[in-house]
Amino acid sequence: MIKLSKPSIGNEEIEVVKNVLLSGQLVHGEECNLFEKELAEYLNCEDVIVVSSCTAALHLSLVAQGIGKGDAVIVPAFTFPATVNAVELVGASPILVDVSLDTYDIDVTKIEATIKDWHGSEKIKAIIPVHEFGCPADMSEIMRIADEYSLLVIEDAACALGSEYNGKKVGTFGVTGCFSFHPRKAITTGEGGAIAVNNKKLAEKLRILRNHGIKYVDNGVDFVLPGYNYRMSNFQAALGRTQLKKFDNWLNIRKNLQKVYRENLQQINFYRLPKDVDGHSWQTFMICLDEKFDRNAIIKKLRINNIETNLGAQALHCLKYYKDKYGYSDEDYPNAAKLYKQGLALPFYQGLSVNEITMVSENLVSVFKEYR
Ligand SMILES: *Cc1c(COP(=O)(O)O)cnc(C)c1O
């Protein structure tokens, strides 16, 4: 079976985790501190706070800004639902904006109209652009709009470690940038996440919120906020540090592998290919099938041929909770709905060989022809 994705775990990873396990320091510790420093260096930002997941990173980002009841937050309609769940969890209301069929990112030409048309009682406080599948969102336009309407920008860079916009790492444009180290993402710590920040005071608040509301003072600790336990464990950080060292190499491999798919698949007009955007880190390679195909039937057929594929991400307005609560209909955000229903994520990870990608491509083309 050619898997959709597979984390690269080698002997070095096993060794460093074993050493931390034997050290006895299992919760937050020195490996976490070093991982934070190395991530900040990699991203070229002031500070990084490692946490238990990207969902925790998004949640803390909203809590630290005091976003909650009575507030609204702009979110792209096509993403993994953790983006919008974080907004709901703090009691704020999401405002969805459709995405582009080329990049799968928020359609920046639709944001301002959405802000102007907003008649809800909630006040729009923030925008969470998602760098979907590693494709950098149009940050100059997003920052311009945020500036004009006094909105905070919280970047969901869960899929986008290593992605760049105009030569600058994504996740460092907004007030915070949230990353995931889930095994499906660029580098993994099992579960895990990180928050990139450029503001020392905000970094301190995030660290306090991450760790039960504890502030370290001269004579010990005090509890200054009702905090969470969103810490990363020390062995996870050791794993992450080892992965980060190898990451630039993996990124280059991924950039080359996506070209192989592109070359193999460009002849066919049964689907759209994702746009080859500068600075894309290719966490996922998703194509969008023509309406005439039953995507789920294609997934089953490919599985019989030992190729694992899947849908890419969700259209939030098509999900039960959001549909029931906000009364969305599927037509409200047509591009997101189309990507949700017709998107097909192909096997993609740095351990795949060019031959395997060619094999998958040939298989795909013959399955498409069969279903034509
Ligand atoms: C994976 C993902 C998340 C959630 O990350 P976790 O670390 O699993 O919490 C959030 N947003 C997007 C866009 C993702 O792809």
The ligand as a MOL file (V3000), in Angstrom:
LIG
                    3D

  0  0  0     0  0            999 V3000
M  V30 BEGIN CTAB
M  V30 COUNTS 15 15 0 0 0
M  V30 BEGIN ATOM
M  V30 1 C -3.7440 19.9730 11.2120 0
M  V30 2 C -4.3700 21.2860 11.2490 0
M  V30 3 C -4.7770 21.8730 12.4570 0
M  V30 4 C -4.7410 21.1300 13.7650 0
M  V30 5 O -3.4660 20.8030 14.1940 0
M  V30 6 P -3.3110 19.8830 15.5130 0
M  V30 7 O -1.8790 19.9880 15.8450 0
M  V30 8 O -3.7160 18.5010 15.1000 0
M  V30 9 O -4.1900 20.4420 16.5580 0
M  V30 10 C -5.2750 23.1620 12.4280 0
M  V30 11 N -5.3950 23.8370 11.2750 0
M  V30 12 C -5.0430 23.3130 10.0940 0
M  V30 13 C -5.1730 24.1220 8.8400 0
M  V30 14 C -4.5360 22.0140 10.0340 0
M  V30 15 O -4.2220 21.4800 8.8580 0
M  V30 END ATOM
M  V30 BEGIN BOND
M  V30 1 1 1 2
M  V30 2 1 2 3
M  V30 3 2 2 14
M  V30 4 1 3 4
M  V30 5 2 3 10
M  V30 6 1 4 5
M  V30 7 1 5 6
M  V30 8 2 6 7
M  V30 9 1 6 8
M  V30 10 1 6 9
M  V30 11 1 10 11
M  V30 12 2 11 12
M  V30 13 1 12 13
M  V30 14 1 12 14
M  V30 15 1 14 15
M  V30 END BOND
M  V30 END CTAB
M  END
